[in-house]
Amino acid sequence: MPNKTQIKVIVSGRVQGVFYRAETKNTADRLDVKGYVKNLPNGSVEAVFEGDGPAVTQMMEWCHKGPPAAKVEHVLAEKAEVSSNFESFEIKY
């Protein structure tokens, strides 16, 4: 991927127990984005997205809305160094 990029996001609000991780994975798989998503102990969700720049941007934009039952209050995104260690997108437990 010539325009490969990676971002890490922390999403807060009502984002656990509303299929946020599952829908994040579905969206990432559809956009061919690699990385992971996981719940954090404080009730927020952490995700790392790696792939083509426009697809990663779409994932970040999707995080602001999430699945229908979610109520996203804040998304903190930071650019990360591309690691290329991801073979797929996974849900971490």
C-alpha positions in Angstrom: 0.0 0.0 0.0 1.7 3.2 -1.1 -0.3 5.4 1.2 -0.3 3.2 4.3 -1.0 4.9 7.6 -1.9 3.9 11.2 -3.9 5.6 13.9 -4.9 4.8 17.4 -8.3 5.9 18.7 -9.9 6.0 22.1 -13.7 6.2 22.0 -15.7 7.2 25.0 -19.4 7.3 25.8 -21.8 4.4 25.7 -19.6 2.2 23.6 -19.5 -1.1 25.6 -22.4 -3.6 25.5 -23.7 -2.0 22.2 -21.8 -4.2 19.7 -19.2 -1.4 19.1 -16.3 -3.9 18.7 -18.2 -6.2 16.4 -19.4 -3.4 14.2 -15.9 -1.9 14.2 -14.5 -5.2 13.0 -17.2 -5.6 10.3 -16.4 -2.1 9.0 -12.7 -2.6 9.1 -13.0 -5.9 7.2 -15.2 -4.2 4.6 -12.6 -1.4 4.1 -9.6 -3.8 4.2 -8.2 -2.1 7.3 -6.0 -4.2 9.7 -5.5 -3.7 13.4 -7.6 -4.4 16.5 -10.3 -3.1 18.8 -10.8 -3.8 22.5 -12.7 -2.7 25.5 -10.8 -0.7 28.2 -11.5 -1.1 32.0 -12.8 2.6 32.2 -15.7 1.9 29.8 -14.1 3.2 26.6 -12.9 1.4 23.5 -9.4 1.4 22.0 -8.7 0.6 18.4 -5.7 0.7 16.1 -6.4 1.0 12.4 -3.7 0.4 9.8 -4.1 0.5 6.0 -4.7 2.7 3.0 -4.9 6.4 4.1 -8.5 7.0 2.9 -9.8 3.8 4.4 -8.2 4.6 7.8 -9.8 8.0 7.6 -13.2 6.4 6.9 -12.7 4.2 10.0 -11.9 7.1 12.2 -15.0 9.0 10.9 -17.1 5.9 11.5 -15.9 5.8 15.2 -17.6 9.2 15.8 -21.0 7.5 15.1 -20.5 3.8 15.8 -23.4 1.3 15.7 -27.0 2.4 16.3 -27.1 1.7 20.0 -23.9 3.5 20.8 -23.7 7.1 22.1 -20.2 8.3 21.3 -19.2 11.3 23.4 -15.5 11.7 22.4 -13.0 10.3 20.0 -9.3 10.9 20.7 -7.1 10.0 17.7 -3.4 10.0 17.4 -1.2 9.1 14.4 1.1 6.1 15.1 4.1 4.7 13.4 3.1 2.1 10.8 4.1 -1.3 12.2 2.8 -3.6 9.4 2.5 -6.3 12.1 -1.2 -6.8 11.5 -2.4 -9.6 9.3 -6.1 -8.9 9.9 -8.5 -6.9 12.0 -9.3 -8.6 15.3 -11.3 -8.1 18.5 -9.1 -8.4 21.5 -10.5 -9.6 24.8 
